[in-house]
């Protein structure tokens, strides 16, 4: 539960320098689970679902706060709205990003669970998935061809959920 235990020094530096980073993965032993097939999926989906719920909650809070604030709100309120919008889109970004089915992301557990029937493929995917992932990032950065079109999905989710809550109050 301590978020500081998840900080990876290199991942944090990369976040500051390159705009993307990573945390230490939370390891677990499948043999300790009562129903490994289902429980691995529950564990993998917990992070993205918590990001989606956080984005939804912040969107509702944003809409309510915006609806009940006066037209001439202070600089402090403007800053609050900016920070809330960033938090909403960051959480949607983490939701979408973590569902990418490449190790070490949570989406890989959802996909790899089905590949256990093919041990060589499973092991190879796990062994080289991180390299494939970083290769996709590097190719995207160098070629300017977006191989991981995350932003359009994030923008769609963020804009539509904010719009939904705003329309509820209007």
Backbone as JSON, one array per atom type, in Angstrom:
{
  "sequence": "XXXXXXXXXXXXXXXXXXXXXXXXXXXXXXXXXXXXXXXXXXXXXXXXXXXXXXXXXXXXXXXXXXXXXXXXXXXXXXXXXXXXXXXXXXXXXXXXXXXXXXXXXXXXXXXXXXXXXXXXXXXXXXXXXXXXXXXXXXXXXXXXXXXXXXXXXXXXXXXXXXXXXXXXXX",
  "N": [[0.82, -1.2, 0.0], [2.14, 1.12, 0.29], [3.07, 3.74, -1.67], [5.65, 4.63, -2.22], [7.3, 2.42, -2.24], [7.03, 1.48, -4.74], [8.42, 3.04, -6.45], [10.68, 3.31, -9.03], [13.95, 4.13, -9.53], [15.32, 4.7, -12.02], [13.12, 4.65, -13.76], [11.65, 6.8, -12.76], [13.4, 8.94, -13.24], [13.46, 8.8, -16.04], [10.83, 9.5, -16.51], [10.86, 12.19, -15.83], [12.78, 13.17, -17.65], [12.27, 12.08, -20.28], [9.54, 12.05, -20.52], [8.07, 9.77, -20.19], [7.8, 7.0, -18.01], [8.3, 4.45, -15.5], [7.18, 2.18, -12.93], [8.19, 0.08, -10.17], [7.34, -3.26, -10.72], [4.64, -5.01, -9.15], [5.14, -7.93, -7.65], [3.84, -11.25, -7.51], [3.05, -14.5, -6.29], [1.78, -17.0, -8.14], [1.06, -19.49, -7.21], [0.15, -19.04, -4.69], [-2.39, -18.2, -4.95], [-5.93, -18.77, -4.79], [-7.55, -19.42, -6.99], [-5.83, -19.5, -9.58], [-6.09, -18.88, -12.43], [-8.35, -17.14, -12.72], [-7.78, -15.29, -10.68], [-5.36, -14.08, -11.41], [-6.18, -12.55, -13.55], [-7.93, -10.82, -12.22], [-6.11, -9.46, -10.59], [-4.53, -8.25, -12.55], [-6.33, -6.51, -13.76], [-7.01, -4.78, -11.78], [-5.39, -2.42, -11.41], [-5.73, -0.81, -13.87], [-8.56, -0.52, -13.7], [-8.82, 0.91, -11.32], [-7.62, 3.3, -12.12], [-9.46, 4.13, -14.09], [-11.8, 4.44, -12.54], [-10.94, 6.47, -10.83], [-10.57, 8.54, -12.71], [-13.23, 8.85, -13.58], [-14.53, 9.59, -11.2], [-13.13, 12.01, -10.62], [-13.93, 13.44, -12.89], [-16.67, 13.74, -12.45], [-16.57, 15.25, -10.09], [-15.23, 17.51, -11.08], [-17.15, 18.47, -12.94], [-19.31, 19.08, -11.23], [-18.11, 20.99, -9.52], [-17.42, 22.96, -11.39], [-19.95, 23.61, -12.39], [-21.22, 24.74, -10.14], [-19.61, 26.89, -9.55], [-18.98, 30.39, -9.74], [-19.19, 32.63, -12.58], [-17.07, 34.41, -12.48], [-14.7, 33.22, -11.28], [-11.87, 32.76, -9.08], [-8.23, 33.02, -9.53], [-7.19, 30.87, -8.2], [-9.21, 28.96, -8.42], [-9.18, 28.59, -11.17], [-6.69, 27.39, -11.46], [-7.17, 25.07, -9.98], [-9.11, 23.83, -11.65], [-7.53, 23.33, -13.92], [-5.58, 21.58, -12.9], [-7.24, 19.48, -12.11], [-8.26, 18.65, -14.62], [-5.88, 17.78, -15.84], [-5.3, 15.64, -14.1], [-7.5, 13.99, -14.61], [-7.12, 13.3, -17.35], [-4.58, 12.14, -17.21], [-5.11, 9.88, -15.64], [-6.91, 8.52, -17.34], [-5.11, 8.07, -19.37], [-3.25, 6.36, -18.11], [-4.96, 4.21, -17.65], [-5.58, 3.32, -20.31], [-2.99, 2.89, -21.33], [-1.92, 0.92, -19.6], [-3.41, -1.26, -20.36], [-2.32, -2.19, -22.66], [-1.27, -5.04, -24.35], [1.43, -6.0, -23.68], [4.29, -7.23, -21.99], [5.93, -5.27, -19.56], [3.35, -4.55, -18.78], [-0.02, -4.38, -17.39], [-1.96, -5.35, -19.14], [-0.67, -7.38, -20.46], [-0.84, -9.58, -18.78], [-3.48, -10.24, -19.01], [-3.62, -11.1, -21.65], [-1.5, -13.0, -21.8], [-2.31, -15.01, -20.12], [-3.88, -16.67, -21.64], [-2.03, -17.79, -23.3], [-0.62, -19.68, -21.93], [-1.02, -22.28, -22.56], [0.69, -22.78, -24.56], [3.73, -23.16, -23.96], [6.33, -22.36, -25.01], [5.79, -20.12, -26.6], [4.6, -18.5, -24.68], [6.72, -18.11, -22.8], [8.61, -16.88, -24.5], [7.25, -14.54, -25.25], [7.01, -13.31, -22.77], [9.69, -13.02, -22.16], [10.72, -11.36, -24.22], [8.88, -9.35, -24.52], [9.09, -6.81, -23.24], [11.18, -5.69, -24.67], [10.04, -5.52, -27.2], [8.04, -3.7, -26.64], [9.55, -1.37, -25.86], [10.87, -1.04, -28.28], [8.73, -0.34, -29.97], [8.09, 2.13, -28.85], [10.48, 3.56, -29.34], [10.6, 3.46, -32.17], [8.3, 4.92, -32.74], [9.06, 7.42, -31.69], [11.3, 8.09, -33.26], [10.48, 7.81, -35.98], [8.16, 9.23, -36.13], [5.79, 8.01, -36.62], [2.88, 6.96, -35.27], [2.74, 4.26, -33.46], [1.54, 3.41, -31.22], [-1.3, 4.41, -30.64], [-2.4, 6.01, -28.31], [-3.29, 8.5, -27.3], [-5.61, 9.45, -28.85], [-7.62, 7.7, -27.91], [-7.57, 8.21, -25.16], [-8.28, 10.93, -25.17], [-10.86, 10.71, -26.26], [-12.2, 9.21, -24.22], [-11.79, 10.91, -21.96], [-12.93, 13.41, -22.81], [-15.59, 12.63, -23.4], [-16.59, 11.51, -20.99], [-16.36, 13.7, -19.25], [-18.11, 15.42, -20.61], [-20.49, 13.96, -20.37], [-21.04, 14.12, -17.55], [-21.2, 16.9, -17.31], [-23.43, 17.43, -18.93], [-25.38, 16.17, -17.45], [-25.75, 17.91, -15.37], [-26.59, 20.2, -16.57]],
  "CA": [[0.0, 0.0, 0.0], [3.03, 2.28, 0.31], [3.43, 4.05, -3.06], [7.09, 4.86, -2.36], [7.94, 1.14, -2.5], [6.87, 1.19, -6.16], [9.22, 3.97, -7.24], [11.89, 2.81, -9.66], [14.77, 5.33, -9.72], [15.51, 4.96, -13.44], [11.8, 4.94, -14.32], [11.28, 8.15, -12.34], [14.27, 9.86, -13.99], [12.97, 8.79, -17.42], [9.58, 10.27, -16.52], [11.22, 13.61, -15.82], [13.6, 13.52, -18.81], [11.72, 11.67, -21.56], [8.09, 12.18, -20.55], [7.43, 8.5, -19.84], [8.59, 6.27, -17.03], [7.69, 3.23, -15.02], [7.32, 1.88, -11.51], [8.56, -1.32, -9.92], [6.15, -4.1, -10.78], [4.26, -5.71, -7.93], [5.24, -9.36, -7.94], [3.02, -12.15, -6.7], [3.27, -15.92, -6.57], [0.5, -17.58, -8.58], [0.73, -20.68, -6.42], [-0.51, -18.59, -3.46], [-3.75, -17.8, -5.28], [-6.9, -19.86, -4.69], [-7.94, -19.77, -8.35], [-4.83, -18.73, -10.32], [-6.53, -18.38, -13.73], [-9.23, -15.99, -12.51], [-7.18, -14.31, -9.78], [-4.35, -13.33, -12.16], [-6.93, -11.55, -14.32], [-8.41, -9.82, -11.26], [-4.95, -8.65, -10.19], [-4.11, -7.45, -13.7], [-7.33, -5.5, -14.1], [-7.2, -3.88, -10.63], [-4.75, -1.12, -11.63], [-6.47, -0.02, -14.85], [-9.9, -0.18, -13.21], [-8.69, 1.99, -10.33], [-7.38, 4.53, -12.88], [-10.72, 4.52, -14.72], [-12.69, 4.93, -11.49], [-10.42, 7.77, -10.4], [-10.89, 9.51, -13.77], [-14.67, 9.08, -13.55], [-14.82, 10.36, -9.98], [-12.62, 13.36, -10.82], [-14.77, 14.08, -13.91], [-17.91, 14.13, -11.78], [-16.2, 16.35, -9.18], [-14.93, 18.66, -11.94], [-18.41, 18.99, -13.48], [-20.07, 19.68, -10.13], [-17.4, 22.2, -9.09], [-17.54, 23.95, -12.46], [-21.35, 24.01, -12.46], [-21.58, 25.57, -8.99], [-18.72, 28.04, -9.38], [-19.49, 31.57, -10.44], [-18.49, 32.97, -13.82], [-15.85, 35.16, -12.14], [-13.96, 32.52, -10.24], [-10.53, 33.26, -8.83], [-7.09, 32.31, -10.13], [-7.06, 29.59, -7.5], [-10.17, 28.03, -9.02], [-8.67, 28.27, -12.51], [-5.61, 26.42, -11.26], [-7.82, 23.82, -9.57], [-9.7, 23.2, -12.84], [-6.43, 22.85, -14.77], [-5.0, 20.41, -12.23], [-8.22, 18.39, -12.18], [-8.29, 18.15, -16.0], [-4.67, 16.98, -16.02], [-5.45, 14.39, -13.35], [-8.48, 13.18, -15.33], [-6.52, 12.75, -18.56], [-3.48, 11.25, -16.82], [-5.7, 8.61, -15.21], [-7.38, 7.81, -18.53], [-3.9, 7.63, -20.06], [-2.74, 5.17, -17.41], [-5.92, 3.15, -17.91], [-5.38, 2.8, -21.66], [-1.61, 2.45, -21.45], [-1.7, -0.34, -18.88], [-4.12, -2.35, -21.01], [-1.54, -2.67, -23.81], [-0.93, -6.44, -24.0], [2.87, -6.3, -23.74], [4.97, -7.17, -20.69], [5.49, -5.61, -18.2], [2.09, -3.88, -18.5], [-1.09, -5.24, -16.89], [-2.64, -5.98, -20.26], [0.03, -8.61, -20.84], [-1.35, -10.69, -17.96], [-4.77, -10.63, -19.57], [-3.34, -11.83, -22.88], [-0.61, -14.14, -21.59], [-3.03, -16.07, -19.43], [-4.37, -17.59, -22.67], [-0.88, -18.38, -23.99], [0.03, -20.68, -21.08], [-1.17, -23.57, -23.22], [1.82, -22.85, -25.48], [4.83, -22.69, -23.11], [7.42, -21.68, -25.72], [5.28, -18.81, -26.98], [4.41, -17.78, -23.42], [8.04, -17.71, -22.28], [9.21, -15.93, -25.44], [6.53, -13.28, -25.15], [7.38, -12.71, -21.5], [11.12, -12.68, -22.19], [11.03, -10.31, -25.19], [7.8, -8.37, -24.59], [9.58, -5.49, -22.86], [11.98, -5.18, -25.8], [9.09, -5.16, -28.25], [7.4, -2.48, -26.17], [10.49, -0.25, -26.0], [11.08, -0.87, -29.71], [7.59, 0.42, -30.49], [8.24, 3.51, -28.37], [11.6, 4.18, -30.07], [10.19, 3.65, -33.57], [7.35, 6.04, -32.73], [9.79, 8.66, -31.45], [12.22, 8.37, -34.36], [9.82, 7.89, -37.28], [6.96, 10.06, -35.99], [4.62, 7.19, -36.93], [2.33, 6.59, -33.98], [2.43, 2.83, -33.39], [0.75, 3.24, -30.0], [-2.2, 5.58, -30.66], [-3.06, 6.08, -27.01], [-3.91, 9.79, -27.06], [-7.0, 9.57, -29.34], [-8.51, 6.95, -27.0], [-7.6, 8.98, -23.9], [-9.06, 12.14, -25.44], [-12.25, 10.29, -26.42], [-12.72, 8.87, -22.9], [-11.81, 12.1, -21.11], [-13.91, 14.39, -23.29], [-16.96, 12.13, -23.32], [-17.01, 11.36, -19.6], [-16.59, 15.07, -18.77], [-19.32, 15.9, -21.27], [-21.6, 13.25, -19.76], [-21.35, 14.71, -16.26], [-21.61, 18.29, -17.53], [-24.79, 17.41, -19.46], [-26.29, 15.78, -16.35], [-26.0, 19.08, -14.51], [-27.14, 21.33, -17.36]],
  "C": [[0.87, 1.27, 0.0], [3.49, 2.6, -1.11], [4.93, 4.26, -3.26], [7.86, 3.57, -2.63], [7.9, 0.79, -3.99], [7.72, 2.09, -7.05], [10.49, 3.28, -7.73], [12.72, 4.04, -10.02], [14.94, 5.67, -11.2], [14.19, 5.33, -14.12], [11.35, 6.35, -13.98], [12.11, 9.2, -13.08], [13.81, 9.94, -15.44], [11.67, 9.58, -17.54], [9.88, 11.76, -16.6], [11.93, 14.04, -17.11], [12.88, 13.25, -20.13], [10.2, 11.79, -21.65], [7.34, 10.86, -20.35], [8.36, 7.77, -18.88], [7.85, 5.03, -16.58], [7.93, 3.09, -13.53], [7.78, 0.43, -11.38], [7.29, -2.15, -10.0], [5.9, -4.78, -9.44], [4.25, -7.19, -8.27], [4.33, -10.14, -7.0], [3.29, -13.57, -7.16], [1.92, -16.55, -6.9], [0.1, -18.79, -7.75], [0.07, -20.31, -5.09], [-1.97, -18.21, -3.71], [-4.69, -19.0, -5.23], [-7.31, -20.35, -6.08], [-7.04, -18.97, -9.3], [-5.31, -18.13, -11.64], [-7.37, -17.1, -13.57], [-8.55, -14.9, -11.68], [-6.1, -13.49, -10.47], [-5.03, -12.23, -12.97], [-7.44, -10.45, -13.4], [-7.28, -8.89, -10.84], [-4.54, -7.72, -11.32], [-5.07, -6.31, -13.99], [-7.5, -4.47, -12.98], [-6.6, -2.49, -10.86], [-5.49, -0.28, -12.65], [-7.87, 0.39, -14.39], [-9.83, 0.95, -12.18], [-8.4, 3.32, -11.03], [-8.67, 5.03, -13.53], [-11.69, 5.09, -13.69], [-12.25, 6.29, -10.97], [-10.75, 8.85, -11.42], [-12.38, 9.85, -13.77], [-15.06, 9.93, -12.36], [-14.36, 11.81, -10.12], [-13.44, 14.12, -11.86], [-16.08, 14.56, -13.3], [-17.65, 15.32, -10.84], [-15.92, 17.64, -9.95], [-16.23, 19.3, -12.43], [-19.23, 19.69, -12.4], [-19.43, 20.99, -9.69], [-17.55, 23.31, -10.12], [-18.96, 24.5, -12.53], [-21.72, 24.98, -11.34], [-20.63, 26.73, -8.74], [-19.29, 29.21, -10.19], [-18.67, 31.81, -11.7], [-17.15, 33.65, -13.54], [-15.07, 34.47, -11.04], [-12.5, 32.99, -10.2], [-9.46, 32.5, -9.6], [-6.91, 30.95, -9.49], [-8.0, 28.55, -8.07], [-9.74, 27.64, -10.43], [-7.58, 27.22, -12.42], [-6.18, 25.06, -10.87], [-8.42, 23.09, -10.77], [-8.62, 22.63, -13.76], [-5.85, 21.57, -14.19], [-5.96, 19.22, -12.32], [-8.29, 17.8, -13.59], [-7.05, 17.3, -16.29], [-4.81, 15.63, -15.32], [-6.43, 13.44, -14.05], [-7.81, 12.51, -16.54], [-5.32, 11.84, -18.26], [-4.04, 9.89, -16.4], [-6.29, 7.83, -16.38], [-6.19, 7.28, -19.32], [-3.32, 6.38, -19.43], [-3.66, 3.97, -17.63], [-5.65, 2.5, -19.27], [-3.99, 2.19, -21.81], [-1.39, 1.09, -20.8], [-2.47, -1.52, -19.46], [-3.42, -2.85, -22.27], [-1.04, -4.07, -23.47], [0.54, -6.81, -24.21], [3.46, -6.25, -22.34], [5.84, -5.93, -20.64], [4.14, -5.01, -17.83], [1.01, -4.88, -18.09], [-1.82, -5.98, -18.0], [-1.97, -7.27, -20.71], [-0.47, -9.81, -20.03], [-2.69, -11.17, -18.49], [-4.57, -11.49, -20.81], [-2.54, -13.11, -22.61], [-1.29, -15.3, -20.86], [-3.54, -17.11, -20.42], [-3.25, -18.31, -23.4], [-0.18, -19.46, -23.15], [-0.07, -22.09, -21.67], [-0.01, -23.84, -24.17], [3.06, -22.32, -24.77], [5.93, -21.93, -23.83], [7.0, -20.26, -26.11], [5.12, -17.93, -25.75], [5.73, -17.25, -22.89], [8.7, -16.68, -23.19], [8.57, -14.57, -25.35], [6.92, -12.55, -23.87], [8.83, -12.22, -21.52], [11.39, -11.47, -23.07], [9.96, -9.22, -25.28], [8.24, -6.96, -24.25], [10.39, -4.86, -23.99], [11.08, -4.75, -26.96], [8.44, -3.82, -27.9], [8.31, -1.26, -26.33], [10.82, 0.01, -27.47], [9.96, -0.05, -30.35], [7.68, 1.89, -30.08], [9.34, 4.22, -29.16], [11.24, 4.44, -31.53], [9.23, 4.83, -33.68], [8.07, 7.37, -32.58], [10.65, 9.06, -32.64], [11.48, 8.64, -35.67], [8.62, 8.83, -37.3], [5.69, 9.33, -36.47], [4.1, 6.64, -35.6], [1.89, 5.12, -33.99], [1.61, 2.49, -32.15], [-0.21, 4.43, -29.89], [-3.05, 5.68, -29.4], [-3.86, 7.38, -26.87], [-5.32, 9.9, -27.63], [-8.0, 8.84, -28.43], [-8.67, 7.7, -25.69], [-8.48, 10.22, -24.07], [-10.55, 11.8, -25.57], [-12.88, 10.0, -25.05], [-12.86, 10.11, -22.02], [-12.88, 13.09, -21.52], [-15.34, 13.9, -23.09], [-17.45, 11.93, -21.9], [-17.25, 12.73, -18.97], [-17.88, 15.64, -19.34], [-20.57, 15.25, -20.66], [-22.01, 13.9, -18.43], [-21.79, 16.17, -16.39], [-23.05, 18.36, -18.03], [-25.81, 16.98, -18.39], [-26.69, 16.99, -15.52], [-26.68, 20.23, -15.26], [-28.65, 21.33, -17.43]]
}
